[in-house]
Amino acid sequence: MADSPRTQTPCLSLQKWWITDRPRSGWHIVLGVLIWAILSHSQCIFAQLDFEKAPINYGQVQTHDPIAKFIQRLNKGEAQLEYSPKFGWLPSILENMEVPIESQVMVFSKTSLQLHRIGPRTPRAIYFNDEVYIGFCQGGDVVEIAATDPDLGGVFYTLDQSPTPQPQIIADRGQCLTCHATNRTQNVPGFLVRSIFSDANGRPRSGTRTYVTDHSSPFEQRYGGWYVTGQHGTIRHMGNVIAPDRNEPESIDREAGANLNCLDEYFDGRPYLSKHSDLVALMMLEHQSQMHNILARAAIETRIAEHYDQGINEALGRPIDTVSESTKRRIAAAGEMLVRYMLFADEERLPNPVTGTSDYCQTFESLPIPKDNQGRHLRELDLQTRLLKYPCSYLIYTEAFDALPTDMLAFVRDRLSTILNSPVVPEGYERLQLVDLQNIREILNETKPGFLTPANDFTTASR
């Protein structure tokens, strides 16, 4: 079972005491500083973050994600949703949020909100763009919606499928965080692609492993409980099959689920907007779901660490903007994780080319993105040996990236500059070649001007 997002570690309990409950004078300050020194050298850096309290206050502050902005427009009469007798509000919310139908992927495991509606004959469809994820079930009570908030990470909503004159998009009150704020989402509110060994009804087989997958995951661990359409040669995954033997529940026939272009034998595709569950869309969903989580982790980690610093600075009479060594270490650790992920440093390489079955590839590459004077951009697909032609995440152009706290953004900027300007491929980034570093550097210098530090002119991140 996933850890509860509200489980508070002893480390966080002590941190809460230091910030909110500690005495403010005398020997208590000395004792508090000693306690803080212990905390600073503990393993708290990637523990569960208490994002429901200050300074994050998840669930209490106004959100600024794309869905929250759309709700405001809806309430003002500046936008509207149109009801479809066949699909309810789904086509209209996709159109309003500019989520392409071609992004559709299908999951038949019972691992989400409307699990009683989901099974191998009635899979759940998921659609997504760079900031919004939308889930649809046949006969579902609601359309499930998730979006990325630059300050909070993942924010969750439901859209009631009743044909009412006033459609209601309702914000989640915490139920979704039971699964969407655990170690599987970097311990912040976020998203995940989960791979399981499924029985014939879509339930996870008891006693089996569960994988949360991203672009670094071995393919043999991916897509359990998902449908997959596309050609992938010798690559084998867990998609399109069930685990029939309860005595050997992890014994599945990966060969039977390989290289499928059609899913007609598995379910009736007519109740869906598309018959595809495109392999390339699934690979992109894996990448960006964890990229969003790591961005949120970097932002929330930094803001909490700086909040703690303010309390210590006040107690010790130091300048309010003093940055402690422990905060610098936390920023460096979370920032390095972000840089490694966005540069695909641990990407699982493709032993042979892959192709999807829908128009997703063309749609993805044609979405708006800055281009350099040679027409190069970070949405160009490779699909021969890796996912992207230029291995740097296109989410670098999103609000979630640009809204990172100043110190975190400075660290990421300097670290990226150091790597991309290096005369040799840095240690730990061996899956990239010098030509990759050059191409990414040139593209970013033109499409995100002023972001990278020029070679031999690096500065240390400071407040």
Secondary structure, DSSP 8 states (H G I E B T S, - for coil): ----TT---HHHHHHHIIIIIS--STHHHHHHHHHHHHHHTSSGGGS---TTSTTT-TTTS---SHHHHHHHHHHTTS-----BTTTBTHHHHHHHTT--GGG-EEE-SS-STTGGG-BTTB-EEEEE-SSEEEEE-TT-SEEEEEEEETTTEEEEEEEE-S--SS--EEE--STTHHHHSSGGGTTSS----EE--B-TTS-B-TT---EE--TTS-GGGS-TTEE-BSB-TT---STT-----SSSTT---GGGGSS-S--TTTS--TTSS-S--BHHHHHHHHHHHHHHHHHHHHHHHHHHHHHHHHHHHHHHT--TT---HHHHHHHHHHHHHHHHHHTTTT----SS--B-SSSHHHHHHHS-----TTS--TT-B--SSSSBSS-S-GGGGSHHHHTS-HHHHHHHHHHHHHHHT-SS--TT-TTS-HHHHHHHHHHHHHHSTT-S--TT-------
